[in-house]
Amino acid sequence: ADTFLWRNKKISAGVLGVATVIWVLFELLEYHLLTLVCHVLIFALVILFLWSNAYAFINKSPLCIPEVHIPKDPVIEFAEALRFETNLAFTVFRDIASGRDLKKFLYVIAGLWILSIVGSWCNFVTLFYIVFVLLHTVPVLYEKYEDKVDPFAEKAMHEIKKQYAVFNANVLSKIPRGPSKEKKKD
């Protein structure tokens, strides 16, 4: 939170700078992730190999390369957390698709439609970078101008609710619905 709110300006600027360098590397220079990973590994292996073989010539102690083992428990915990979140997403998807809550269904459809339009304008790396920059700028701007943003947001929400009421009266209320099914209780 402190990084997003720019409490420590050096860390926040560093994070935003690293993200910008990564975006420039991948997007403008058309560098690819697999190529980058391979080049970094090649560089690290060459340095370690040369250091290990040259320590006798430069009178330095040999480099101690530690053995790395991935423990079983954190991997299992991560897999279980991922499984839980995936099942939760499937549950939410099923609830939305079941047709019980038309308002939530329309919100999700509108959100996905807007996301697909934005996605057609740029690729995933650029979209990820834009979201990252927004996450670093919007919270600090909101905190600075909160007294001006809140009244505007209230007016916008009031207008959205008014437009939804008109849409509901003219369109949604005219859609025929079948009898609602009650959930079975065990």
C-alpha positions as CSV (number, residue, x, y, z in Angstrom):
1,A,0.0,0.0,0.0
2,D,2.8,2.4,0.8
3,T,4.3,1.8,-2.7
4,F,1.0,2.5,-4.4
5,L,0.4,5.7,-2.3
6,W,4.0,6.9,-2.9
7,R,4.9,7.1,0.9
8,N,8.5,6.2,0.0
9,K,9.1,8.0,-3.3
10,K,12.3,6.2,-4.1
11,I,10.8,2.7,-3.9
12,S,7.6,3.7,-5.8
13,A,9.6,5.4,-8.5
14,G,12.0,2.4,-8.7
15,V,9.1,0.0,-9.1
16,L,7.4,2.1,-11.7
17,G,10.8,2.5,-13.5
18,V,11.5,-1.2,-13.5
19,A,8.0,-1.8,-14.9
20,T,8.6,0.8,-17.6
21,V,11.9,-0.8,-18.6
22,I,10.3,-4.2,-18.8
23,W,7.5,-2.8,-21.0
24,V,10.0,-1.0,-23.2
25,L,12.0,-4.2,-23.5
26,F,9.1,-6.4,-24.4
27,E,6.9,-4.0,-26.4
28,L,9.1,-1.4,-28.1
29,L,12.2,-3.5,-28.7
30,E,10.1,-6.7,-29.3
31,Y,12.1,-8.7,-26.9
32,H,10.5,-12.0,-25.7
33,L,10.2,-13.4,-22.2
34,L,11.8,-16.8,-23.1
35,T,14.7,-15.0,-24.8
36,L,15.2,-12.8,-21.8
37,V,15.2,-15.7,-19.4
38,C,17.6,-17.6,-21.5
39,H,20.0,-14.6,-21.9
40,V,20.0,-14.0,-18.1
41,L,20.7,-17.6,-17.4
42,I,23.5,-17.7,-20.0
43,F,25.0,-14.6,-18.5
44,A,24.8,-16.0,-14.9
45,L,26.2,-19.4,-16.0
46,V,29.1,-17.8,-17.8
47,I,30.0,-15.6,-14.8
48,L,29.8,-18.5,-12.4
49,F,31.8,-20.8,-14.6
50,L,34.5,-18.3,-15.2
51,W,34.7,-17.4,-11.5
52,S,34.8,-21.1,-10.5
53,N,37.7,-21.8,-12.9
54,A,39.6,-18.6,-12.5
55,Y,39.8,-18.4,-8.7
56,A,43.2,-20.0,-8.6
57,F,44.7,-17.4,-11.0
58,I,43.4,-14.4,-9.0
59,N,44.0,-15.8,-5.5
60,K,40.4,-15.6,-4.5
61,S,38.4,-18.2,-2.6
62,P,36.3,-20.5,-4.7
63,L,32.7,-19.5,-5.1
64,C,30.3,-21.5,-2.9
65,I,27.2,-22.2,-5.0
66,P,24.5,-23.4,-2.6
67,E,22.3,-26.3,-3.4
68,V,18.7,-25.3,-4.0
69,H,15.7,-27.5,-3.1
70,I,12.1,-26.4,-3.3
71,P,10.3,-27.5,-0.1
72,K,7.2,-29.6,-0.6
73,D,4.9,-27.8,1.9
74,P,4.8,-24.3,0.3
75,V,4.2,-25.8,-3.1
76,I,1.3,-27.9,-1.8
77,E,-0.1,-24.8,0.0
78,F,0.2,-22.7,-3.1
79,A,-1.6,-25.5,-5.2
80,E,-4.4,-25.8,-2.6
81,A,-4.8,-22.0,-2.6
82,L,-4.9,-21.9,-6.4
83,R,-7.4,-24.8,-6.4
84,F,-9.6,-23.0,-3.9
85,E,-9.6,-19.7,-5.9
86,T,-10.3,-21.6,-9.1
87,N,-13.3,-23.4,-7.5
88,L,-14.5,-20.1,-6.2
89,A,-14.3,-18.6,-9.6
90,F,-16.2,-21.5,-11.1
91,T,-18.9,-21.1,-8.4
92,V,-19.3,-17.4,-9.2
93,F,-19.4,-18.2,-12.9
94,R,-22.1,-20.8,-12.3
95,D,-24.1,-18.4,-10.2
96,I,-23.9,-15.7,-12.8
97,A,-24.7,-18.0,-15.7
98,S,-27.7,-19.6,-13.8
99,G,-29.8,-16.5,-14.5
100,R,-30.8,-15.8,-11.0
101,D,-29.4,-12.3,-10.8
102,L,-29.9,-10.4,-14.1
103,K,-28.2,-7.2,-12.8
104,K,-25.0,-9.0,-11.9
105,F,-25.1,-10.9,-15.3
106,L,-25.4,-7.6,-17.2
107,Y,-22.6,-6.0,-15.2
108,V,-20.3,-9.0,-15.9
109,I,-21.2,-9.0,-19.6
110,A,-20.6,-5.2,-19.9
111,G,-17.3,-5.5,-18.0
112,L,-16.1,-8.3,-20.3
113,W,-17.3,-6.5,-23.4
114,I,-15.4,-3.3,-22.3
115,L,-12.3,-5.5,-21.5
116,S,-12.5,-7.1,-24.9
117,I,-12.6,-3.7,-26.6
118,V,-9.6,-2.5,-24.6
119,G,-7.9,-5.8,-25.4
120,S,-8.3,-5.3,-29.1
121,W,-6.5,-1.9,-28.9
122,C,-3.3,-3.4,-27.4
123,N,-1.7,-6.7,-26.5
124,F,-1.5,-8.2,-23.0
125,V,1.9,-6.7,-22.0
126,T,0.7,-3.2,-22.8
127,L,-2.6,-3.7,-21.1
128,F,-0.8,-5.1,-18.0
129,Y,1.6,-2.1,-18.1
130,I,-1.4,0.4,-18.3
131,V,-3.1,-1.3,-15.4
132,F,0.2,-1.2,-13.4
133,V,0.7,2.5,-14.1
134,L,-3.0,3.2,-13.1
135,L,-2.5,1.3,-9.9
136,H,0.5,3.5,-9.1
137,T,-1.2,6.8,-10.0
138,V,-4.9,6.6,-9.3
139,P,-4.7,5.9,-5.5
140,V,-2.3,8.8,-4.8
141,L,-4.4,11.2,-7.0
142,Y,-7.6,10.1,-5.2
143,E,-5.9,10.6,-1.8
144,K,-4.8,14.1,-2.9
145,Y,-8.1,15.2,-4.5
146,E,-10.6,13.1,-2.5
147,D,-12.8,16.1,-1.6
148,K,-13.3,16.9,-5.3
149,V,-13.7,13.3,-6.5
150,D,-16.3,12.0,-4.0
151,P,-19.1,14.6,-4.9
152,F,-18.5,13.9,-8.6
153,A,-18.7,10.1,-7.9
154,E,-21.9,10.5,-6.0
155,K,-23.4,12.5,-8.9
156,A,-22.2,9.8,-11.4
157,M,-23.7,7.0,-9.3
158,H,-27.0,8.8,-9.0
159,E,-27.1,9.3,-12.8
160,I,-26.2,5.6,-13.4
161,K,-28.9,4.4,-11.0
162,K,-31.4,6.7,-12.8
163,Q,-30.4,5.4,-16.2
164,Y,-30.6,1.8,-15.0
165,A,-34.1,2.4,-13.7
166,V,-35.1,3.7,-17.1
167,F,-33.4,0.7,-18.8
168,N,-35.1,-1.6,-16.3
169,A,-38.5,-0.1,-16.9
170,N,-38.3,0.0,-20.7
171,V,-36.3,-3.2,-21.5
172,L,-35.6,-5.6,-18.6
173,S,-39.1,-5.6,-17.2
174,K,-40.5,-6.7,-20.6
175,I,-38.3,-9.9,-20.8
176,P,-40.4,-12.9,-20.0
177,R,-39.2,-15.0,-17.1
178,G,-40.0,-18.5,-16.1
179,P,-41.0,-19.5,-12.6
180,S,-38.2,-19.1,-10.2
181,K,-36.8,-22.3,-8.8
182,E,-36.2,-22.6,-5.0
183,K,-33.0,-24.1,-3.8
184,K,-33.5,-27.5,-2.2
185,K,-32.5,-27.7,1.5
186,D,-30.9,-30.8,2.8
